[in-house]
Amino acid sequence: MQSIPQISDAEWLVMKVLWKESPLGSSDVINELKGITDWKPKTIKTLLSRLVTKKALSYEVGSRGYSYYPLVSENECAKEEARSFLGRVYNGSLNLLVKNFIENKELSTEEIEELKKLLEDK
């Protein structure tokens, strides 16, 4: 099984761009993030480099420079992030997480039914 890297919040934004469309050059990633961040191009290039080092991304060298693409799926990273969060915050207790969630959020009848169905199907 491939190890899923832990990625920062900033790196998540870069990954989301590449999960949506890849391969992309760094200038394409910079343009995609221009509207949602105030990061300088050098910052984005640093994030791309970090993600390559963490083996979350790889790249191909072409006539127009580097083209980046993900090595891990969004789903794999989300599962790892959830597992890590559960361990850090709730000491691995899924029951405590669900209890806290239910006690602190108004759930619609539809959401409650959906949760019941998920548990029944398990």
C-alpha positions in Angstrom: 0.0 0.0 0.0 1.3 3.4 -0.9 2.0 5.8 2.0 -0.3 8.8 1.9 1.6 12.0 2.7 0.4 14.5 5.2 -0.2 17.8 3.4 -0.8 21.2 4.9 -3.8 23.4 4.3 -1.9 25.4 1.7 -0.8 22.3 -0.1 -4.4 21.1 -0.2 -5.3 24.1 -2.3 -2.6 23.3 -4.8 -3.6 19.6 -4.9 -7.3 20.5 -5.5 -6.3 22.4 -8.6 -4.3 19.4 -9.9 -7.1 16.9 -8.9 -9.5 18.9 -11.0 -7.2 19.0 -14.0 -3.8 17.6 -14.7 -1.1 17.6 -15.9 -0.6 21.4 -15.5 2.4 23.6 -15.6 3.3 25.8 -12.7 2.0 28.9 -14.5 -1.4 27.2 -14.9 -1.5 26.3 -11.2 -0.6 29.9 -10.4 -3.4 31.3 -12.6 -5.9 28.9 -11.0 -4.9 30.0 -7.5 -4.7 33.7 -8.4 -8.4 34.3 -7.7 -8.6 32.5 -4.4 -5.2 33.3 -2.7 -2.9 36.3 -2.6 0.2 34.0 -2.9 3.2 35.1 -5.0 4.2 32.7 -7.8 7.4 31.8 -5.9 5.2 30.6 -2.9 3.2 28.3 -5.3 6.3 27.0 -6.9 7.6 26.2 -3.4 4.4 24.4 -2.5 4.7 22.4 -5.8 8.3 21.4 -4.9 7.3 20.4 -1.4 4.5 18.2 -2.8 6.9 16.5 -5.2 9.3 15.9 -2.2 6.4 14.4 -0.2 5.6 12.2 -3.3 2.0 13.6 -3.5 2.9 15.0 -7.0 5.3 14.1 -9.8 6.1 15.9 -13.0 7.2 15.5 -16.5 9.6 17.8 -18.3 8.4 19.0 -21.6 9.2 21.8 -24.1 7.2 24.2 -22.0 8.7 23.3 -18.6 7.4 21.1 -15.9 3.9 19.5 -16.0 2.7 18.4 -12.6 0.2 15.6 -11.8 -1.0 13.9 -8.6 0.4 10.6 -7.4 -2.4 10.2 -4.8 -6.1 10.6 -5.2 -8.2 13.2 -3.4 -10.2 10.4 -1.8 -7.0 8.7 -0.5 -5.8 12.0 1.0 -9.2 12.8 2.5 -9.4 9.4 4.2 -5.9 9.8 5.6 -6.7 13.3 6.8 -9.9 12.0 8.5 -7.9 9.2 10.2 -5.2 11.6 11.4 -7.8 14.1 12.7 -9.7 11.3 14.5 -6.5 10.2 16.2 -5.2 13.7 17.1 -8.5 15.2 18.3 -10.6 12.3 19.5 -7.9 9.8 20.5 -9.2 7.5 17.8 -12.7 7.4 19.1 -15.2 7.5 16.2 -18.1 7.4 18.8 -16.8 10.5 20.5 -16.5 12.3 17.1 -20.0 11.4 16.1 -21.5 12.3 19.5 -19.7 15.7 19.5 -20.9 16.3 15.9 -24.5 15.4 16.7 -24.6 17.4 19.9 -23.2 20.6 18.2 -25.1 20.7 14.9 -28.7 20.8 14.1 -29.4 17.8 11.9 -32.3 17.8 9.4 -34.6 14.8 9.3 -33.1 13.9 6.0 -29.5 13.9 7.5 -30.6 11.8 10.4 -32.2 9.2 8.0 -29.1 9.2 5.9 -26.9 8.5 9.0 -29.2 5.7 10.1 -29.0 4.2 6.6 -25.2 4.3 6.6 -25.1 2.5 10.0 -27.6 -0.1 8.9 -25.7 -0.8 5.7 -22.5 -1.2 7.7 
